[in-house]
Amino acid sequence: MQNPRGLRAAALSATAVLLASLVAGCGGDGSRGADLAAQKLDWKTCPAPSASEGGGAAPTPLPDGRTWQCATMRAPLDWSRPQGDTIGIALIRAEADGPGRRIGSLIFNFGGPGGSGVSTLPSLAQDYAKLRTRYDLVSFDPRGVGRSAGVRCESDAQLDQYFQQDETPDDAAEQAALLKNTEQFNAGCEKNSAKILPHVRTTDAARDMDLMRQVLGDSRLHYFGISYGTELGGVYAHLFPRHVGRAVLDAVVDPTQTPEQSSLGQARGFQLAMDNFAHDCVSKGTKCPIGSTAQDVENRVAGLLRNLDSKPIPGIFPRPLTQTAATNGIAQALYSKDLWEPLTEGLEQAYAGDGRILMLLSDALNGRSENGEYSNITAANAAINCADEKQRYDAAYVRQKLPGFRAASPLFGDFLAWGMLSCSDWAVPGAAAHPDVSAPGSAPILVVGNTGDPATPYEGAKKMVDALGSGVAVELTYEGQGHGAYDSKNKCVQDAVNGYLLDGKVPAAGTVCS
């Protein structure tokens, strides 16, 4: 299982795909300081996503026949030295198509951290078609991601090995191997991306968004942040409260938690999602093919993972399905109720010795395409998290905390506990214990929490509301399943969000949709 903080949102774009190289270097190009806000973007028809963005075909034309447009915005490499070198921030947009008055640009961040907005927005655009009636839909690769001075750590072949490692060590030798693999990965990041690593903090990305606002010609930033994108939105509101326009935060990160608390919360969240999946399977009229009761389903999954720890089964040749890959695949499927049926089929096949479906799900979580190329989501996820988070944990601390994690989740606890080692020897110090999102004076921010969210547990929404400050945030609850609420297609949620973004109507605080 990859970095547990990465599980918060890394799967959003991967789920969209299942259901449906550095381009800008760190050197200067002559653009400097105050000139950057006045730069003119050269919008052109979008190329196919780069390998670092996830690869695939160029985005198909929009329903009205217009093409997706892409451009590169210059931003300071180091925001403390705005007159210094610049990097390119890759942007994508679909221009507004409705008869109503255009409000401005609506900027999306789909999470991760480390997800490419340039490759994700076209795959999800139909979900946001109504918002396009009054907004240009805009997204971007945050710094360190994809085409925006993307962090590189290891080769595709090395990543194949990295994701096959045993991430739940049972003895001293396995623990030493895990630590060695983590050190090698982190050393690769420093070797290949040393210049960008100190400058990928969430505060840097928030400053990029305010520059983006100016370059796009908007007096205020209209924003839709999902998962990690809610943390980015909160940090933006803290830094620029008077620049906040209409903003929605969906699948909300708890900004008050330490990495340990976040990982423990995820253990509970993924366990809850597994419980809900198991109950759903056995509650249907037809016989559940993977267990007779909900507890039987979970016992069999636990047994499968124990067996895979010592005896992997065939996956996608030449890679076997290991315990780590199977756990990643199961976690990927729990992000969306739409993937529960493939998860059921994948488990049924795995019990028969065929690990292909679970391996495919694992690959989606890790950003691996069918041709064996990886996006840079894992590298960017590590770089952003480790630059943000001040805490550093060691193996002795993890061993001490294992009982609590196992109590929170028999299936996922060990993986999420050992994942806390990911930043232990990172080259760049972390910025803070947790992000500051206090935003007095901000326009209203709509905060949407999902009671069944595995990756960003529901309790985080109330914590975000409180942290933003009195009179700023309005909480909306969705009683549902999966990661996020708006993309569930729930009419109540979508009507509330659309009403605010399109018409400025703030829903009543405490509204509940089911």
BAKOL-37070 format. One line per 2 residues: number of its first residue (from 1); for each residue x, y, z of C-alpha. Coordinates in steps of 0.05 Angstrom, whole numbers. Layout:
% residues N
NUM = X,Y,Z | ... $
***
This chain:
% residues 514
1 = 0,0,0 | 29,67,-20 $
3 = 38,126,26 | -26,127,67 $
5 = -36,202,59 | -35,188,-15 $
7 = -94,142,-8 | -136,203,9 $
9 = -148,221,-63 | -101,188,-110 $
11 = -155,142,-134 | -204,194,-161 $
13 = -175,200,-230 | -159,125,-232 $
15 = -231,109,-216 | -254,153,-274 $
17 = -208,116,-321 | -232,48,-297 $
19 = -303,69,-306 | -301,103,-369 $
21 = 171,267,-362 | 187,335,-344 $
23 = 162,386,-394 | 175,451,-356 $
25 = 244,451,-324 | 265,492,-265 $
27 = 308,540,-304 | 289,613,-317 $
29 = 261,637,-383 | 262,712,-374 $
31 = 195,719,-340 | 202,752,-273 $
33 = 164,777,-212 | 110,828,-226 $
35 = 111,811,-300 | 82,742,-285 $
37 = 13,768,-267 | 9,803,-335 $
39 = 30,743,-376 | -15,721,-433 $
41 = -29,647,-439 | -20,614,-507 $
43 = -80,567,-508 | -74,511,-559 $
45 = -110,445,-573 | -88,395,-519 $
47 = -38,341,-536 | -43,271,-508 $
49 = -26,268,-434 | 48,255,-421 $
51 = 70,191,-388 | 79,229,-323 $
53 = 6,252,-327 | -17,181,-338 $
55 = -12,175,-413 | -70,156,-459 $
57 = -103,192,-518 | -114,266,-526 $
59 = -180,289,-498 | -238,282,-546 $
61 = -277,344,-568 | -330,371,-521 $
63 = -404,357,-535 | -411,425,-569 $
65 = -354,409,-616 | -302,454,-584 $
67 = -235,426,-565 | -200,424,-498 $
69 = -148,478,-493 | -81,473,-458 $
71 = -29,526,-438 | 31,535,-393 $
73 = 33,589,-340 | 100,612,-313 $
75 = 107,616,-237 | 167,629,-191 $
77 = 206,567,-173 | 215,597,-104 $
79 = 159,642,-80 | 206,674,-29 $
81 = 247,698,-90 | 194,718,-140 $
83 = 246,752,-185 | 285,687,-193 $
85 = 277,626,-237 | 209,603,-260 $
87 = 175,537,-274 | 117,521,-320 $
89 = 48,503,-292 | 8,462,-341 $
91 = -66,484,-349 | -127,456,-385 $
93 = -194,488,-397 | -263,479,-428 $
95 = -293,546,-444 | -363,563,-418 $
97 = -418,541,-466 | -483,565,-434 $
99 = -530,621,-452 | -524,653,-383 $
101 = -474,706,-362 | -404,677,-354 $
103 = -382,683,-281 | -308,668,-293 $
105 = -262,608,-287 | -278,550,-240 $
107 = -212,518,-219 | -211,445,-199 $
109 = -162,404,-158 | -180,331,-155 $
111 = -133,310,-100 | -75,264,-87 $
113 = -34,302,-73 | -1,286,-138 $
115 = -60,276,-186 | -56,309,-254 $
117 = -113,357,-264 | -96,362,-338 $
119 = -110,289,-350 | -166,282,-298 $
121 = -213,339,-317 | -231,313,-387 $
123 = -247,244,-359 | -296,274,-308 $
125 = -321,333,-349 | -391,305,-361 $
127 = -402,304,-285 | -392,380,-284 $
129 = -427,397,-350 | -479,440,-315 $
131 = -425,483,-283 | -396,496,-352 $
133 = -458,536,-370 | -430,595,-332 $
135 = -356,578,-320 | -295,561,-359 $
137 = -276,494,-327 | -201,497,-311 $
139 = -153,449,-279 | -78,443,-274 $
141 = -19,399,-256 | 4,428,-189 $
143 = 79,440,-182 | 116,375,-177 $
145 = 61,338,-215 | 59,315,-288 $
147 = 81,370,-335 | 91,421,-280 $
149 = 164,408,-263 | 142,337,-244 $
151 = 182,302,-190 | 218,238,-213 $
153 = 243,185,-165 | 250,116,-197 $
155 = 245,83,-265 | 184,43,-286 $
157 = 222,-22,-274 | 242,1,-205 $
159 = 171,21,-189 | 146,-48,-209 $
161 = 192,-76,-155 | 175,-21,-105 $
163 = 101,-37,-108 | 114,-112,-99 $
165 = 151,-103,-33 | 124,-130,32 $
167 = 95,-69,67 | 75,-107,131 $
169 = 141,-135,158 | 134,-194,204 $
171 = 207,-199,227 | 272,-160,230 $
173 = 294,-181,160 | 229,-158,127 $
175 = 231,-93,167 | 302,-80,143 $
177 = 280,-93,71 | 222,-44,77 $
179 = 267,10,106 | 319,-1,52 $
181 = 267,4,-4 | 240,68,27 $
183 = 310,98,32 | 325,79,-40 $
185 = 261,111,-65 | 272,175,-26 $
187 = 345,178,-49 | 321,172,-120 $
189 = 275,231,-110 | 332,273,-84 $
191 = 379,251,-140 | 331,264,-197 $
193 = 290,324,-170 | 332,360,-118 $
195 = 317,429,-146 | 241,425,-142 $
197 = 234,385,-77 | 238,446,-30 $
199 = 185,483,-70 | 125,435,-74 $
201 = 90,452,-9 | 16,464,-9 $
203 = 29,538,7 | 69,542,-58 $
205 = 11,511,-98 | -38,559,-65 $
207 = 5,618,-87 | 6,589,-157 $
209 = -70,588,-156 | -73,662,-137 $
211 = -27,677,-195 | -72,634,-239 $
213 = -132,675,-217 | -98,739,-239 $
215 = -73,710,-305 | -143,683,-320 $
217 = -172,753,-308 | -214,738,-246 $
219 = -220,786,-187 | -237,726,-142 $
221 = -219,652,-144 | -278,606,-157 $
223 = -256,537,-135 | -278,464,-131 $
225 = -230,422,-88 | -237,348,-76 $
227 = -200,308,-22 | -129,336,-17 $
229 = -158,392,-59 | -198,412,2 $
231 = -133,422,41 | -105,463,-17 $
233 = -169,504,-18 | -166,516,57 $
235 = -94,538,53 | -111,585,-4 $
237 = -168,615,37 | -120,625,95 $
239 = -68,661,52 | -118,701,9 $
241 = -185,705,46 | -206,768,8 $
243 = -194,734,-59 | -241,675,-46 $
245 = -301,674,-92 | -350,615,-93 $
247 = -314,555,-66 | -334,482,-53 $
249 = -294,431,-13 | -317,359,-23 $
251 = -288,296,10 | -256,338,64 $
253 = -187,329,95 | -185,342,169 $
255 = -135,400,174 | -124,390,249 $
257 = -94,321,245 | -22,298,247 $
259 = 0,246,195 | -8,192,248 $
261 = -79,214,264 | -96,218,190 $
263 = -69,148,178 | -108,120,237 $
265 = -171,155,212 | -161,124,144 $
267 = -154,55,176 | -222,65,208 $
269 = -250,94,143 | -227,37,98 $
271 = -251,-14,149 | -320,20,150 $
273 = -321,17,74 | -303,-57,75 $
275 = -358,-69,126 | -408,-33,81 $
277 = -384,-71,19 | -391,-138,55 $
279 = -461,-123,81 | -482,-99,12 $
281 = -459,-163,-20 | -497,-210,27 $
283 = -560,-166,29 | -576,-174,-44 $
285 = -628,-222,-69 | -577,-266,-104 $
287 = -526,-306,-66 | -462,-268,-49 $
289 = -406,-306,-85 | -352,-287,-34 $
291 = -384,-303,32 | -448,-325,67 $
293 = -448,-268,118 | -414,-201,123 $
295 = -365,-228,174 | -352,-288,129 $
297 = -335,-241,72 | -285,-203,115 $
299 = -256,-267,144 | -243,-294,75 $
301 = -211,-229,52 | -165,-231,113 $
303 = -148,-303,98 | -131,-287,26 $
305 = -84,-231,47 | -50,-276,99 $
307 = -39,-329,46 | -12,-280,-5 $
309 = 39,-256,46 | 77,-322,37 $
311 = 49,-348,-29 | 31,-298,-83 $
313 = -14,-320,-141 | -10,-303,-215 $
315 = -28,-230,-228 | -11,-195,-293 $
317 = 49,-229,-323 | 105,-226,-303 $
319 = 82,-195,-237 | 49,-239,-185 $
321 = -7,-214,-140 | 26,-203,-73 $
323 = -6,-185,-7 | 14,-112,-19 $
325 = -16,-110,-90 | -80,-144,-67 $
327 = -89,-95,-10 | -77,-36,-57 $
329 = -128,-65,-105 | -181,-74,-51 $
331 = -169,-3,-26 | -176,24,-97 $
333 = -244,-9,-105 | -269,18,-39 $
335 = -263,89,-65 | -327,82,-106 $
337 = -389,40,-99 | -386,33,-175 $
339 = -325,-11,-164 | -357,-59,-114 $
341 = -380,-106,-169 | -309,-111,-200 $
343 = -282,-121,-129 | -330,-179,-118 $
345 = -309,-210,-183 | -235,-197,-168 $
347 = -240,-231,-100 | -278,-290,-129 $
349 = -224,-300,-181 | -168,-291,-130 $
351 = -197,-347,-87 | -191,-390,-150 $
353 = -118,-370,-160 | -127,-314,-211 $
355 = -103,-245,-188 | -113,-205,-252 $
357 = -171,-161,-231 | -141,-143,-164 $
359 = -75,-129,-198 | -111,-84,-248 $
361 = -143,-46,-191 | -76,-40,-156 $
363 = -44,-13,-219 | -98,40,-224 $
365 = -84,64,-153 | -9,67,-167 $
367 = -15,103,-234 | 10,46,-277 $
369 = -15,43,-348 | -24,-21,-389 $
371 = 42,-8,-425 | 80,-10,-360 $
373 = 92,65,-354 | 77,100,-288 $
375 = 50,170,-278 | 89,209,-227 $
377 = 32,209,-176 | 72,167,-126 $
379 = 133,211,-131 | 93,275,-127 $
381 = 51,248,-70 | 113,233,-28 $
383 = 145,300,-46 | 85,342,-28 $
385 = 67,304,36 | 139,303,61 $
387 = 150,377,46 | 85,394,82 $
389 = 89,349,143 | 138,365,199 $
391 = 131,297,234 | 181,242,221 $
393 = 167,171,247 | 214,112,257 $
395 = 205,37,260 | 205,34,336 $
397 = 148,85,338 | 108,46,287 $
399 = 116,-19,326 | 90,16,388 $
401 = 29,41,351 | 11,-24,314 $
403 = -40,-49,365 | -81,14,358 $
405 = -80,10,282 | -99,-64,283 $
407 = -157,-48,329 | -180,5,280 $
409 = -176,-42,221 | -156,-115,220 $
411 = -149,-111,145 | -114,-44,133 $
413 = -84,-25,200 | -14,-55,191 $
415 = -7,-25,121 | -27,45,143 $
417 = 17,42,205 | 80,21,167 $
419 = 65,73,114 | 82,127,166 $
421 = 156,112,151 | 151,143,82 $
423 = 180,211,102 | 229,185,154 $
425 = 293,203,116 | 265,255,67 $
427 = 316,306,41 | 272,367,55 $
429 = 245,386,124 | 170,388,133 $
431 = 136,455,140 | 86,447,197 $
433 = 50,399,243 | -14,411,204 $
435 = -39,463,154 | -67,530,176 $
437 = -134,542,142 | -163,597,186 $
439 = -194,647,138 | -229,705,172 $
441 = -261,752,122 | -269,698,68 $
443 = -332,691,26 | -375,631,45 $
445 = -343,563,32 | -388,503,22 $
447 = -359,441,57 | -388,374,37 $
449 = -376,311,79 | -396,239,61 $
451 = -413,193,120 | -385,131,83 $
453 = -321,161,56 | -262,113,67 $
455 = -205,160,50 | -227,225,82 $
457 = -272,205,140 | -335,245,150 $
459 = -312,275,216 | -261,317,178 $
461 = -315,361,148 | -336,389,215 $
463 = -262,398,234 | -251,438,170 $
465 = -313,481,183 | -288,498,253 $
467 = -216,511,229 | -238,558,174 $
469 = -269,601,227 | -335,629,250 $
471 = -381,653,195 | -338,625,138 $
473 = -358,553,123 | -426,520,114 $
475 = -429,444,123 | -470,397,78 $
477 = -475,323,96 | -485,266,46 $
479 = -506,200,75 | -474,155,23 $
481 = -415,112,2 | -350,125,-34 $
483 = -299,180,-36 | -333,246,-46 $
485 = -406,267,-54 | -416,308,-117 $
487 = -393,253,-163 | -442,204,-131 $
489 = -495,236,-176 | -539,248,-115 $
491 = -589,301,-137 | -595,334,-69 $
493 = -519,344,-65 | -513,367,-137 $
495 = -571,416,-132 | -540,447,-69 $
497 = -470,453,-99 | -496,478,-166 $
499 = -542,527,-132 | -483,559,-96 $
501 = -433,558,-153 | -482,581,-207 $
503 = -530,626,-169 | -494,643,-104 $
505 = -548,609,-61 | -515,583,2 $
507 = -552,522,29 | -575,522,101 $
509 = -521,500,149 | -530,428,170 $
511 = -568,406,107 | -569,330,100 $
513 = -575,293,34 | -587,218,30 $
***
